[in-house]
Amino acid sequence: MFRDFAYAVRVLRKSPVFAATAVVTIALGIGASTAIFSVTNAVLLKPLPYKDPARLVFAISGMQKRGVKDFPFSNADFIDLRNGSSGMFQDMGAVVSGRAIVPREDGSPEQIRWAAVTPNFFRIMGGRIAAGRDFTDVDGQSVLAPAPAPRAAILSYEYWQRRFGGNMAMLGRNMPGPNGPLIAGVLAPRFELLFPPDANVERTPDVWYALHLDYDNANRNSVSLRPIGRLKDGVTVERAQSAVDKVAAELRKISLIHGTSGFFIRLEPMHRHVVEEVRPALLALMGAVIFLLLIACANVANLLLVRTSLRERELAVRTALGGSWWRLAAQTLAESLVLALAGALGGLALAWLGIYELRRIAPVSLPRLDSIAIDPAVLAFAAVAAVAAAALFGMAPAWRAARPNVAHILRGSARTAALGASGWLRNAVVIVEVALSFVLLTGSGLMIRSFIALQHIDPGYHAHGLLTFLLLGGPSAQGSQAREILTSLQNLPGVQSVTAASPFPLAGGFSPIRWGLEPALTDASKFQAVDFQIVLPGYFDTMRTPILAGRAFTESDNAPERNGVIIDQFLASKAFPGASAVGKRILIRIRTPEPEWVQVLGVAAHQRDTSLAEPGREQIYFTDGFLGHGVVARWAVRTAGDPAGYAEAVRAAVGRTGPHLILTEMELMDALVERAQAGTRFSLLLIGVFAVVAALLASVGLYGVLSTVVRQRTAEIGVRMALGAAPGNIFNLVVGQGLRLSAAGIVLGLGAALELTRAMASMLIGVQPTDPPTFAVMAVLFLLVATVASWLPARRASALNPTMALRQE
């Protein structure tokens, strides 16, 4: 074996161009597949960074009759779930998170990310306490208890270092400010909360508070908790779901709202739910790079087949001298393995660069980005890919090398006669290459169509020219400070209009409330879900959202005693089909336990608030004053010029108005739109790059086969030209053979693409997986590529001198 490898290295050193071409080709395939595998491994395959994560499940509530699939729990619902299903769970905890302003020692404000958790939370998750102590049941004692414990907090390790310099003396002290919680402990580094993006849970809280839970049966509509349970040993998710279904059924009996809304609870394995949104895209990308690796292997196999054909006289002599079929095959396989290992080393270098770029361009929704790296699992994948590649592109040449026709080869005299022996095999390999490339090109075409459709979607607002920011610290309850900020910003030169809203389009935080008409007063099942926004007057003008009927809010509407609302066109057509909604009344529940009547002042165009790809739920708008002022937090400033140039002026204006306020998350509205497109752009970019590389490799493979054909048929071409064939006829002969091979590959690829692109359905926007125009365009495009790849060999063939060709043969 050692001699085989040593000889393989010597032989390859004598053919540097061939060796370099093969190594680069394999490096492209292994590099791309290793880079994408590193992402797939980190996101889909690695267990979550918690204790025994396979037994962790999310409990998710919903309202079937209102189309709500993912909703937090109220305190009472969580307690009932925990008590009613205790036989299935080792333990169950809950978390709620957000952002807040806390004072520093000097009284200046600081923004923090916080989470409130049940005292058992870190024990359930396996969160390690690096200093101090964990929460105890006393820390979570109800505030209604006769002598409730002081509020306790645990700091993240990173915040402890950043804020207090890792000072151990802070343990047991209260955080600065009035009613500052007692610092009980410090978490170990890098503990994080992994939830789907739509859950709006802070990933890395700075401060963790002990959650005080009260059983508030009358207020089951106040929801905020996200429960996580740890299943007992031997309990399956399906068995636990049966127990949870019984709890949900009991809650539907005791709660009118739960009963009429079709309340349900479902359990989702934690890991599966966290990656559910990105799984289809990652699997599609993994499939794409495997195709690319197969194409690279096919290309190298063709190179080796030609090389083996040219060495058939040498192999025949070896056989005549007693060389066994296994010795000949082993020598060829050794060369293949040397090429594959060299390609794997180059592929790892490309993968390292690819991982850096992937982490830079990956969408925010991709979880666990920081854990993407070349680790032992990724190295093992690269090694397996190299060995598999060597087997794939080495088997056919080894088979040819091990079965030479000794008498025929030694009897022959023509230099190119040997090239014809494996012509059918090389043609078959090219057809497979074309088929695989066509599948990738079709997937890329579908993603391009989706991205174009995404660009042409009307989101219901005009993002260009808007500067947005989050303002924490809260305008006063009377709304005077909000008006002062509004006036200060409007007075800036070049500012056209200013508004604020909570939540804000594409910034997250949307949740439904219920609405209904008069029949809902006697039949609560008639209530339905609607997303809501709280806005300042001028919101629709600043966002340039058209008012389709009625009017927008005025300053006089911005008061608690006014009950005017604006609804979107979706809700208007649903509530009042075929009639004007302006002046009509609808029931809503947002500020009182019971639903109240509000009057429709106007109908606005529908906004795509949570996703550009999906229209989303119907919408209703309230003024900030309707809920008592001080609710709006995210501001938007429309400017005449580039909004980025107004950032410092806006900061200064807000600073003069409220020094205690914290202005954060300042960014262009265009950036929010780009972030909403990031998932589609990420998939398009990668699949597009893989498709282009695959098409180039396939065209190179086609070029190699046709070049070999020209060499093989040199004598035939010379005879044809000597008998009067024009150069154009020879040119068409070679190009025609290339197009026939390509057409066969396209037909094979068409059948594969019709099946495989169905897996991309969840990634596509405005186009079907079997879109005929896309398939047709890609077929024509690949035929053009094949024509270009066939041109050079055809030109060489048509330029042959028949006398010289016959003399050489």
N, C-alpha and C positions, 0 to 999 in steps of 0.2 A: 504494500500500500504506500509506504514511504517513497519507494522508487517511482511509483505511478505519479504521485504528486510532484516529486522533484522533476520528472520528465515533463509533466504538464506545464509546470512553470517555465522550463526551458523552451518548450514549443511555443508557448504564448508570448514569451519575450521576443521570439523571432518574428511574430506577427503583431507589432504594437498597435497598428491601426485597427485591426480586427478586435484585439483584446480591449482597447480603449472604448470602442463602440459598444461592445457587449457589456462592459462594466458600467458605463454611463447609463445604458438602457435599463439594466437591472437596478442600478442605484436610484433611478427615477421611480421605478415601481415600488421598491422596498422603502425608499424614503417617504413617499406619499402615504403608503399603507401604514407605516410605523407611526407617522405623525398623527394620522386620524385615529389609529388604534390607541394612542396615548390619551386622546380626548375620550374615546369610547370607554377605555379602561377606567379613567378617573371618574367619569360621570355615571356610567351604566354598570360597570363590573365591580368596582371597589366597594366594599361594605361601608356604610355610613360611619362616621367617627364617633360612635357611641358604644356603650356596653351591649354586647349581644344584640346588634341592631336588627337581626332577622325577626325578632319577636316584638318589635315596636310597630304600632299601628296608629294612624290618625283616626279620630272619630269626627265625622263631618255630618252636619245636619243640612236639611234642605226642605223645600216646600213644593211637593210634586204638582199641586194644582195651580201654582203660580210660576212654575218654570224656574225655580231657584234651586240650584244644584249644590252650591257650596256656601255655607252660612255658618258664622260662629255660634257659640252656645251662650245662653244666659246662665247666671249662677245656679238657679234652681234646676235647669235642665241638666247641667253638668253634675250636680250633686245627685240627682235622680239616676242619671246614667251610671255614675260611679257606684252607687249603692245597689242598683238593680242588676248590675252585671259583674259583681265582685267575684263570683265563682269562676269567671273566665279569665280574669286579669290578676296578675301578681300585684299590680298597683296601677293607678291612673292619676295623672296630673294634668295641669292646664297652664297656658301662658297667654298673656296679652302684652302688646308692646306699643311703643310710640316714641315721640320726641318731646322734650321739655326744656325749659330754661331754668337753670339753677344758679345761685350766686357763688362767686368765688370769695376768697377770704377778704379781698378788698372791696367787695360789693358789686363788682362788674359782672355782667351776665355771661353765662356759658351755656351753649347748647349741648345736650346729651341725648344719647339714645338709651331708652330704658325698657325694661321688661319686668312685669310682675308675674310671679310664678307661685304655684302651690308649694308648700314647704318640702314636699317629697320629690320635687321636680329633678333635682340634680342626682338624687339616688336612682330615680327611674332611668335617666339618660346616661348615667355613669360619668357625670361631670365631677372632676376631682377638685377639692379645695386645697389650694396651695398654701394658704396662711389663714389663721383664724379658725372659724367653725362654719358648718353648714347651717341652713335653716332648721328649726325644730317646729314641732306642731304648735308650740306656744306662740311662735312668731306669726303663725297664720290664724291665730285666734280671732273670732268675730269681733268687730268693733262694738257690737252690742253686748259683749260679755261684761260682767260686773267690773272686772279689772283687766282690760285688754293690755297686752304687752306693747311696749313702744315699737314703732315701726322699724324693722330691721332691713338692712341692705347688704348685698355682697357685690363687690366691685370686680369688673373684669381685670385680668392681669395687666392688659395693655393700658387701661384707663388709670389703674393704680400707679403704674410707672409714669404715665404722662402727666397726671394731675398732682400726685403726691410724691413722685420720685421714689416709689417703693418704700416709703417710710413705714416701718412696722409699728411705730407709735400711734398711727392713725387707727389701728384696730381697737375696737371698744369705744371709740369716740364718735361723736355725731358729725355728720357732714355740715359744712358751713350753711348758714341761713336759718331762717325761722322754721321750726318743725323739721329740721334736717334729720334724716334717719340715722340710726345707730349702724356703724360699719361693723358687721359681724365677721366678715371673712373676705378672702380674695380667691377668685377662681384660677385654676391652672391656665396657662397660655393657650390661645387659639381655640377656645370653646366657641361654637357658633350654633345658631338656630337655622336648620335647613328646612324651608317650607317652599311650596310652589310660589312663584312671583305674585299670583293673584291673591294670595292670602294676606298680603301687606303686613308681613311680620318682619321686624328689624332683624337683620342677620347677625350683627355683632353688637349687642347692647353694651353700654358702658356700665350701667348700674342696674342691678337686679334687686327688686323689692319682693318681700314676702307678701303673698296675696291674701287679703282678708276676705273670706267668702261668707256671705250671709244668705240664708235661704229665703229669697224674696219671691214667693209664689205669685204675688199680684203683678210682678213686673217681668214676666218671661219674655217680653219684647225687647228688653234691654240686653243686647247680645254683644259679646266681645271676646269670649274665651275660645281658645283653640286647644282641645283636649288631645293628649297623647297617652296611650295605654301600653303596658307591657304584658303580653299574654303569658299565662302560666305554662309551664313545661307540658308538652303534649297536647295543648289546645290549638286547634287550627283556626284560621281566620273565618272559615265557613261556620264552624261551631260557635265561635264567639258572635258572629253576625246573627245567628238565630236567637241568642240571648238578648242582643241589642235590639232586634226587631220587636221583641216582647216589651222592652222598655219603651220604645217609640209608640207602640200600640197603646200602652197604658197612659202615656202622656197625651195622646190624641183624645183619650176619654176624659181626662181631668182638666184639660185646657181647651177652651172653645176655639181659640185662634189656631192651636195645633191641629185640632180636629177638622176645622173648615179649610185649612190650607194644605192638608195632606202632608203633615210633618213626617219626616223620616230621618233615620240615622244610618249611615253606612260606614263600614270600616275599610280603610285602605292601608295595605302594608306601606310603611313609611318610605322606604327606598323607592318603590314603584311609583308612588304618588309624587315624590319630589321631582323625578325625571320624566314624568308622563308627557309633559309638553315638548321636551326636546328629543325624546326617544325616536320618533319617526325620522327626523332629520339626520340624527347621528347614524341610524341604521342604513339610511339611504346613502350617506357619505361613505360608510364602511363598505357597502356593496359597490359603490363607484370605484373606490381605490383597489378593491379586490379585482374588479374588471381590468383596471389599469395595470395591475401586477400581472394578470394573465396575458394581457396584450404584450407587455414587455417580455414575458417568457416566450410567447409565440414568436416575437421578433428575433430573439436570441436563438431560438430553436431553428429558425430559417437560416440564420447566419451559420450555425453549426452544421446544418444539413448541406449547405453549399460547400463548407469547408471539408466535411466528411467526403462529399462526392469528389472533390479535387484530390483527396488523399486515398481514393479507393485503390489505386495501383500499389501504394505503399502497404495498405492493409491486406491486399491480396498476396503480396510477397510474404508478409508476416505469417499469413495463414498457410501458405505453401511451405514455409519453413517450420511449421508445427505449432504456430500460435493458436491457442484455443479461442472459442467464441467469447468465453468469459474474460480472458485477458484483453481482448480487443475492446469489448464493451466497457471493462473497468477503466481502461486508459481514457476512453472518451468521457466516461462519467467523472473521472478525476479532473479533467479539464473543465467540465461543467461546474464542478464543486468549487474549484479555484476561482472561476469567474463569479460564481454566486457569492462566495465569501468576500471577494474584493468589492463586489457590488453592495453587499450588506454594510461594509465599513463606510463606503461612500454614502449609502442610504441613511446610515445613522447620522452622519454629518448634515445631510439634507433635512432629516427629521428634526434635528436640534434647531436648525434655522426655522423650519416649518412650525414647530411648537411655539417659538417666540412670536412668530407672526400670528398664529392662531389665537394666542392669548391676547394679542393686541386688537384683533378685529372681531373676536367672538362677541355675540350679543350678551347683554347683562343677564338675560334670563337663563343663560347656561350655568348651572350650579357647579360649585367646586372647581372653578377655574384655576385657583391657586395651587391645586394638587396635580395639575397636568405637568408631567415631567417624564424624563427617560429613567424609569425605575426598573427593578429586576424583571417585572412582568413585561414591560415594553421591550427590554433586551431579549427576553425569551421569545417574544413574538417575532422580533427581527431575525433571530437565529432560526426559528422554525420556518419563517418565510424564505430565508436563504436556502435552507435544505430543500424545502418544497419546490422552490424555483429551480434549483439544480436538477431535481427529479423531473420537473415538468419540461424544461427545455433540453434536458440531457437524454431523456429516454429514447426519443425518436432517432437522434443521431447515433446513439449507442446501438440501437437495434439495427440501423443501417450498417454501422461499422462491423458488427458481429456477424453479418451474413453476406460477405462479398462473394460474387460469382467469379471464382478465381480464374477458371479457364477463359471465360469471356473477356475479363478485364485484361489479362496478360496477353491475349490474342489481339486485342484492339490496339490501334495506333493513333487515333485522333485524340488531341489534347482535351477536347471538350466532350468526348463521348460519355464520360462518366456522369456528366451533369444531368443527363436525361433520366438516369435510373430512378431518382427520387423526386422527379418533377411533380408527380401527382400529390405526394405528401406535402411538398412546399406549397402547392396551390391550395391544398386543404387548410394548411395553417394560415395562409393569408385570408381565406374566406372566413375562418373563425375570428381572426383579428378584425376584419371589417365588421362582422356581426357585433362583436363586443363594443367596438367604437361607435357603431350606429346607435346602440342602446344608450351609451353615455351621451352622445350628441342629442338624442331625442329628449333625455332627461334634462339636459342643459337648455334645450329649446323650450321645454315646458316651463322651466324656472324663469327664463327670459320673458316669456309671455305673462307669467304671474307678476313679475316685477314691473313690467310695463302697465299691467292692469292696476297694480297698486299705486303707481304714479298718477294715474288718471282718476282715482277714486276721489270724489268730493267729500271731505270729512265734515263739512258743515261749518267750517271756519277757515280764515285765511291766515296761515301760520307765518308767512314771510313778513318781516317788519315788526315782530313782537319780541320784546324782552321780558322774560318771566323771572320771578324770584319768590322765595318763601320767606315770610316775615313772622318771626316767632317773638313772643313776649306779650302779644295781644293788645289790639286797640281797646280803648275803654268801653265799659258796658253801655255808655250812652251813645257811642259811635262818633263822638266829637273828634277823637284822635284819627279815626279812619278818614273822616272828612278833611282833617288837616293834612294828612299824608296825601290824600287824593289831590287837594288843591296845590300842595307843594310840588308834586310831580307834574301836574298839568301846566304849571307855570314855567317849567323848564323849556328853553328854546328848542324847537324842533319836535316836541312831544305833541302828538295829535290827540290822543285820548288815553285814559287810564281806567283800569277796573281791577276787581279782585273776586275770587271765587273759591269755594271749597265744596267738594274736591274740584280739581282742574283737569281739563281734557289731557289724556295720555300721561298724567302724573300719578295715577293710582288712587286708591282710597274710595272707590265707588261701591255703594251697597244699596239694596232696594228698600223701599218702604211700600206700604199697601195703599191702593186707591180703589175706588168703586163708585157706583152710581146708586140711586135710591133703593133698588132691590137688595143691595148689600146690607141695608139697615136691618132687614128681617132675615136675611140669609147670608151669613158671613162667608160662605164659600164663594160668593160672587166677587169678593175682593181679589185683586190681582197685584202683581209686583210692578214697580216702576223705579228707575234710578232717579236720584234727585241731586240738584246742585243749589247751593246758596250763593247768591251773587249780589254785587253792588249794582245800582242803576248805571247804565252805560255799558254793561257787559256785552250785549249783543252788538252794539255799535263798535266797540273795541275789537271784538273777535270777528267782526264782519259776518255775523250769522244772520241771514235774512229773516225778517219778521214777515211771515206769509199772510197773516190775517190779524186784525186787531192792532195792538200797540205794544211797545216795549215798556219796561218799568220806568217810572219817573221818581224823582226824589221824594215826592209825597207818598209814594207806595212803600217807602222804606221805613215802616213803623210797625210796632207790634200789633196795633189795633187794626191794621189793614189786612185784608184776607185775599188779596189778589195774587194770582199765580200766572205763570206762562207755561204752556205745555208744548211739546214738539209735535211735528206733523204725524208721527207714528201713533202717539197717544190720542191725538185728535181724531184720526181716522178709525181708531179702535173704539173710542168712547162714543163718538158721534158720527157714525158712518153716513156719508151723503148729506151731512148738514154742517152748518157753521158751529164751531165750538166756542166762539167769542161770546161772552156773556153767560155761558152755561155754568152750572155748578158741578163739582165732583167732590167726593169724600176722600180725605187723606188722613193718615195718622203719622204725625211726626213730633208734635210738641205736647200732645195730651194723650192720656191712656186710651181715650175713646176717639174714634174718628170725628173729624169736624168738616164742615162745608167750606170750600174755598171757591172763588169765582175766577173763571178764565178771562184774563185780560187780553191775551194774544196767543198766536200760534207761531212758533219758530221752526226753522229748518232743523232737521235731525242732525245731531252731532255724533261723530264716532269718537266716543270718549275713552273707551278701554282698549280698542284695537282698530287699526285701519283695515284689517282684513275682514272683520265681521261687523255688521251694522250695530249690534248690541241691542240692549233693551230700550223701551220707551223712556222718555225723560220728562221731568217736571222741575220748574225753577221757582225758588222762593227768594225774597229779598233778605238781606242780612238782618234788617230790622224785624222781620217776621219772627225770627228766633231770638230776638233780644240784643242784637248787635255784638260785634266782636268775634263772630264765627269765621269770617273769611280770613284765609291765611296766605293763599298764593296769589300774587299780583301779576298783572300784565300791563306793559307800557307799549303803546304803538307809536312808532317814531317815523319821521319823514325820511330820514336817512338810514344808514346802517345801524341797527339797534345796538350792536356790540360797542359802538363808540359812545354810547350814553351810560355805560355801566358805572363809571366813576361819579358822574353827575347824579345818578339815581341814588347811589350809596350816600353821597353827601347830603342830598335832600332828605332822605329817610333819617340819617344821623342827626340832622338839625331838629327834626320833628320829635323823635323819641330816642334819646341816647340809650335807654334801657332795652331797646329792641335789637334783635339779631336778624340781620339780613343774610340769608344763606341760599344755596342751590340756585344761584343766578345763572341763567342760560337762555339762549335763544329758543323760541318756540320751534324754529326749524330743527334744532337739536332733538327736541322731544319727538318730532315727526320722524327724524332719521333713526332714532332709537326704536321707534315702533316698527320700522322697516328692517331693523338689524337682522332679525332671524331669517327673513327671506333673502336679504342681501348676502348674508353669510353662506347660506346653502347655494345660492346662485354663483357666488364667486368661486367656491371650491369645486362644485360640480362642473362649472364652466371651464376652469383651469384643467381639471382632469380630462374633460371631453376634448379640449384642444390638444393636450399632450397625447391622448389616445389616438386622435385623428392623425397627428404627425407621425406617431409610431407606426400606425397602420399604413400610412402613405409611404413611409420609409420601407416597410416590409414589402409593399407592393412594388416599389421601385427596385428592391433587391431581387425579387422574383423575376421581374421583366428583364432586368439586366442579365440575369442568369439565362433566361430564355434566349435573349439575343446572342449570348455567347454560345449557347447550346446549338442554336439554329444558324450559326454563321455560314456554314456550307450551304444549307438550304436557301438562305437569303441570297448568297452569291449566285447560286444556280438560277433563282427566280429573276434576279436582275440581269443575268447574262441572257436569259430568254426573253427579255423585254419588259419586265415589270418596272414601272416608274417608281421613283422614290416615295411619291405620295401613297402608292399602294402599299409599300412596305411600312410606311409610317402608320397608316390606318390599320394594318394587320396587327402591329404591336399594341397600339392604343386600344384596339378592339378587344384583344385578349385581356388587357388590364380592366376594361370596363365590364367584361363578362365576369371576371373574378369578383369585381366590386358589386355587380348586380346580384350575384349569388349570395354574397355576404350580406347585402342589404335585405334581401328576401328572408334570409335566416334571422337577421337581427330584428326585422319587423315583427316576426312572430314572438320573439323573446321580449321585445319592448312593449308589445300590447299587453303582456302579462305582468312584466316587472314594474312598469310605470304606475300600475294601480296602487302599488305600495306608497306612492308619492301623493296620494289624494289629499291627505291632511296638510300637505305643504303648499298646495296649489291655490291660486286665487284667480277667479274669473276664467278658468280654463279647465277642461276635463282631461284626465290622464290619457285618454285615447284620442286627443284632438287631431282630426285628419289634416288640417293645414300644417300643423307643426311636423307631423310625420312626413308629409310631402316635401316641405321645405328642406328638412334635414336629409332626405333621400337625394334631392337635387344637389344640395350643398356637397354631400359626400361624393357624388358622381363627378362634380367639378374638381374636388380634391384629387380623386382618382385619375382624372384626365391630366392634371398637372404632374402627378407622380409618374404617369406613363409617358409624359412628353419627352423627357431626357433619353430614356432607353430607345424610344421610337425614333427620335432625331438621330441618335447614334447609328441605329440600324439602317435608316434611310440614306445615311451618308457613307455607307460601306462601299469600298471599291471592289466590285465583284472579282477582279483578277487577283487582288491581294487576298481577299477572303478565301478563295479556293486554294491559293498557294499555301496559306497558313494552315489550312486543314489537311 
